[in-house]
Amino acid sequence: MDHEKLPVFETVKLALRWGVFVVRRHWLIILIFAALLVATSFVMSAAVEPGQVPGARFHLLSFGFAVLYGVLSIVLALVTHNEVLRGASGLNAQTLGWGAGRVLGYAVDSLVLPLFGLLVMFPLVLVVMLLTGLVRQIAPPLAPDALIVVLMIGAWLASVFVVARLVLRLPSRALGQPMPWRDVWRLGRGNTGRLVLAHLLLGVVLLFLFLPLLLLSLTLTWLLPDLFMQQSVSVQATAPVWGQWGVVASETASISPITSVWGILLSLLGNALLLAEIVIFCAFLSVAYAELKRIGELRAPQRAGSRF
C-alpha cells in the first residue's frame, strides 16, 4: 500500500526545507565552526617550512584537524536531529547530553556503519572471486570480465543497501534513545530501494549545491594565480645501503597554504557550505526516520490483528 511506502521525492524535499531552516537558525554556530576549521588549516600550512619534509608536528596537527572536524560535524548532527524530531535545540545538555557520552556514541555508530557494509561486501567479493576462478578453469567463456565487474558492483550495492537501512540508527542515537540494530533493520523493511534512491537523489542535490563554489575556486585560481601560492614540500624515502642509510627515492609535493584575505574568505565559505551539507544530510536522516516510524506504527495493528 502507498501509505506503507517511503515517499522519495517528498522526503528529500522536506529534508531540504528542514536543512535550510536549521542552517538559518544556527548560522552563527556554522560560521564559528567553519572559522575553527580554517584556523586549523592555517596552522597546519604554517607548520611546514618550504623545502622541508613534514615533521611530527604537521602530522599531529593533521590528526587534530580530523578529530576537530569529526567533533564539530557530530555536534551539528545532534543539533539537526533534535531540531527535526524534538523541537528547538542548541548547544545545551538536552541536545548534546550530559558529558561526552552522546557525542562518543554517535561517533562510534558512525564508525560501525561502514564496518557493517564491509562485512557484507567482502564475503560476497570472496565468493565471486572463488566461483569465477573455478568457472574459468572449467569453462572460461562462462566467466567473462564484464560478468565479474557486474558481480563486484552487485556486492558493493548489497553493502550500500545494508548501510542505507542501518544508518537510521543515528537519529535515535541523537535523541539519547538509541534503537537496537535489529529494530533499526526492521524499520526500513520494504523500503530499502526507496531509501537508496532517496540517498542518491539527495546526493545529486548536494553536489549541485557544492558545484558553484568549486567553479568559483577554479576561476579565481586561474584568474588570480597568486591567490593560492604553491609551497613545495620535499618527501624522501631512505633505505640501508652498504650498512648506511641512503636516499633511494625523492619526490616533491606541493600544498596550498592560505596566503590572502580572499583565500581565507573562500576557505571559510567552503567549510561553511560543507557543514551546511552535513546539516541537510542529517535532516534527511531525521525525516526518513520519522516517516518510517510512522509507517511501522501503521503496520503494527495489522500484525497484531493477524494473530487472531
C-alpha positions in Angstrom: 0.0 0.0 0.0 1.1 3.6 -0.7 0.8 4.7 2.9 3.4 1.9 3.8 6.0 3.2 1.3 8.5 5.9 1.9 7.7 8.9 -0.4 11.1 9.5 -2.1 10.7 13.0 -3.5 8.6 14.3 -0.6 11.2 13.0 1.9 14.0 14.7 0.0 12.0 17.9 -0.4 11.1 18.0 3.3 14.7 17.3 4.3 15.9 20.2 2.2 13.3 22.5 3.8 14.4 21.4 7.3 18.1 21.7 6.4 17.6 25.2 5.2 15.7 26.0 8.4 18.4 24.6 10.7 21.1 26.4 8.7 19.3 29.7 9.0 18.5 29.2 12.7 22.1 28.2 13.6 24.1 30.1 11.0 26.4 31.6 13.7 27.3 28.2 15.0 28.1 27.0 11.5 30.2 30.1 10.8 32.2 29.7 14.0 32.8 26.0 13.3 33.9 26.9 9.8 36.3 29.5 11.2 37.8 27.0 13.6 38.5 24.7 10.6 40.1 27.5 8.6 42.3 28.5 11.6 43.4 24.9 12.0 44.2 24.6 8.3 46.3 27.9 8.5 48.2 26.5 11.5 48.9 23.2 9.5 50.2 25.1 6.5 52.4 27.3 8.7 53.9 24.2 10.3 55.6 23.1 7.1 58.6 25.1 6.0 59.4 25.4 2.3 61.6 22.6 1.1 61.3 20.6 4.3 59.8 17.2 5.0 56.6 17.4 7.1 57.5 16.6 10.6 55.7 15.1 13.6 54.1 18.5 14.4 52.4 18.6 11.0 51.1 15.0 11.3 49.9 15.7 14.8 48.0 18.8 13.5 46.6 16.8 10.7 45.2 14.3 13.2 43.9 17.1 15.3 42.2 18.6 12.3 40.4 15.3 11.5 39.3 15.0 15.1 38.1 18.6 15.3 36.2 18.1 12.0 34.6 15.0 13.3 33.5 16.5 16.6 32.1 19.7 15.0 30.2 17.6 12.5 28.7 15.4 15.2 27.7 18.4 17.3 25.9 19.8 14.2 24.3 16.4 13.6 23.0 16.3 17.1 21.5 19.8 16.8 19.9 19.0 13.5 18.4 15.7 14.6 16.9 17.3 17.7 15.6 20.3 15.8 13.7 18.0 13.4 12.5 15.3 15.8 12.2 17.1 19.1 12.0 20.9 18.6 14.1 24.0 19.2 17.7 22.8 20.1 21.0 24.3 20.8 24.4 23.7 22.3 23.0 22.5 25.6 22.7 19.4 27.7 19.3 18.5 26.3 20.7 18.3 22.8 24.3 17.2 23.4 23.7 15.1 26.5 25.5 15.2 29.9 29.2 14.7 29.4 30.6 13.3 26.2 28.6 10.1 26.1 26.1 11.1 23.4 28.9 12.6 21.1 31.0 9.5 21.6 28.1 7.2 21.0 27.3 9.0 17.7 30.9 8.7 16.7 31.1 5.0 17.4 27.9 4.3 15.5 29.2 6.4 12.6 32.4 4.2 12.5 30.5 1.0 12.9 28.2 1.6 9.9 31.0 1.2 7.3 32.1 -1.9 9.0 28.6 -3.4 8.5 29.0 -2.6 4.8 32.4 -4.2 4.6 31.2 -7.3 6.4 28.5 -7.7 3.7 30.7 -6.8 0.7 33.9 -8.8 1.5 32.3 -12.2 1.8 30.4 -11.6 -1.5 33.5 -10.4 -3.2 35.4 -13.5 -2.0 32.6 -15.8 -3.2 32.6 -14.1 -6.6 36.4 -14.5 -6.9 36.3 -18.1 -5.9 33.4 -19.0 -8.2 34.7 -17.1 -11.2 38.2 -18.6 -10.7 36.7 -22.1 -10.6 34.5 -21.5 -13.7 37.4 -20.1 -15.7 39.3 -23.3 -15.1 36.4 -25.4 -16.3 34.7 -23.2 -18.9 36.5 -19.8 -19.4 33.8 -18.4 -21.8 31.2 -18.6 -18.9 33.1 -16.1 -16.8 34.0 -13.0 -18.9 35.5 -9.9 -17.4 32.3 -8.0 -17.8 30.3 -10.5 -15.7 32.9 -10.3 -13.0 32.6 -6.5 -12.9 28.8 -6.7 -12.7 29.1 -9.2 -9.8 31.5 -6.9 -8.0 29.2 -4.0 -8.4 26.4 -6.1 -7.1 28.4 -6.9 -4.0 29.1 -3.2 -3.5 25.4 -2.4 -3.9 24.4 -5.0 -1.3 26.6 -3.2 1.2 25.1 0.1 0.2 21.6 -1.3 0.8 22.6 -2.5 4.3 24.2 0.7 5.3 21.2 2.7 3.9 18.9 0.9 6.4 21.2 0.8 9.4 22.2 4.5 9.2 18.7 5.2 10.5 20.0 4.4 14.0 21.8 7.8 14.1 18.7 9.9 14.7 17.7 7.7 17.6 21.2 8.0 19.0 21.0 11.8 18.7 17.8 11.7 20.9 19.6 9.8 23.6 17.5 6.7 23.0 19.5 4.5 20.5 17.3 2.0 18.8 18.7 -1.6 18.8 20.3 -2.6 15.5 17.7 -5.3 14.9 14.8 -2.8 15.3 16.6 -0.4 13.0 16.9 -3.1 10.4 13.2 -3.8 10.6 12.4 -0.1 10.4 13.4 0.0 6.7 11.7 -3.2 5.7 10.0 -2.9 2.4 11.6 0.5 1.7 15.2 -0.4 1.1 15.1 0.6 -2.6 13.3 3.8 -1.8 15.9 4.7 0.9 18.8 4.1 -1.5 17.0 6.2 -4.2 16.4 9.0 -1.8 20.0 8.9 -0.7 21.1 9.1 -4.4 18.7 12.0 -5.1 19.9 13.9 -2.1 23.5 13.3 -3.1 22.8 14.9 -6.6 21.2 17.9 -5.0 24.1 18.4 -2.6 26.5 18.0 -5.5 24.9 20.9 -7.3 24.9 23.0 -4.2 28.7 22.5 -3.9 29.4 22.9 -7.6 29.2 26.7 -7.7 31.8 27.1 -5.0 34.1 24.6 -6.8 33.7 26.6 -10.1 34.4 29.9 -8.2 37.5 28.4 -6.7 38.8 27.2 -10.0 38.0 30.5 -11.7 39.8 32.6 -9.0 42.8 30.2 -9.1 43.0 30.7 -12.9 42.5 34.5 -12.9 44.5 35.1 -9.7 47.3 32.5 -9.5 48.8 34.3 -6.6 45.7 33.8 -4.5 46.9 30.3 -3.6 50.7 30.3 -3.6 52.2 26.8 -4.0 54.6 25.8 -1.3 57.0 22.9 -2.2 57.5 20.0 0.2 60.2 17.5 -0.3 59.5 13.9 0.7 62.4 11.4 0.7 62.5 7.7 1.2 65.6 6.1 2.7 66.9 2.6 2.9 70.1 0.9 4.2 72.8 0.9 1.6 76.1 -0.9 2.5 75.4 -0.5 6.1 74.4 3.1 5.9 71.1 4.9 5.3 70.9 6.4 1.8 68.2 8.2 -0.2 66.6 5.9 -2.7 63.7 8.0 -3.7 62.8 11.6 -3.6 59.5 13.3 -4.5 58.4 17.0 -4.4 54.8 17.7 -3.5 53.0 21.0 -3.1 50.4 22.3 -0.7 48.3 25.5 -0.9 48.5 27.5 2.3 46.1 30.3 2.9 48.0 33.4 2.0 45.5 36.2 1.4 42.3 37.6 2.7 40.4 36.3 -0.4 41.8 32.9 0.2 40.7 32.9 3.8 37.2 34.0 2.8 36.9 31.4 0.1 38.1 28.7 2.5 35.6 29.9 5.1 32.8 29.8 2.6 33.8 26.3 1.6 33.9 24.9 5.1 30.6 26.6 5.9 29.0 25.1 2.9 30.4 21.7 3.7 29.0 21.9 7.3 25.6 23.1 5.8 25.5 20.0 3.7 26.1 17.8 6.8 23.1 19.6 8.3 21.0 18.8 5.3 22.0 15.2 5.2 21.2 14.8 8.9 17.9 16.5 8.4 17.2 13.9 5.7 18.0 11.0 8.1 15.7 12.5 10.6 12.8 12.9 8.2 13.3 9.4 6.9 13.5 8.0 10.4 10.3 9.8 11.5 8.4 8.7 8.3 9.4 5.1 8.6 8.5 5.0 12.3 5.0 6.3 11.3 4.8 3.5 8.7 5.8 1.0 11.3 3.1 2.2 13.6 0.5 1.8 10.8 1.7 -1.8 10.3 1.6 -2.7 13.9 -2.2 -3.0 14.2 -2.2 -5.2 11.1 0.4 -7.5 12.5 -1.4 -7.6 15.9 -4.7 -8.3 14.3 -3.3 -11.2 12.2 -2.6 -13.2 15.3 -6.3 -13.8 15.9 
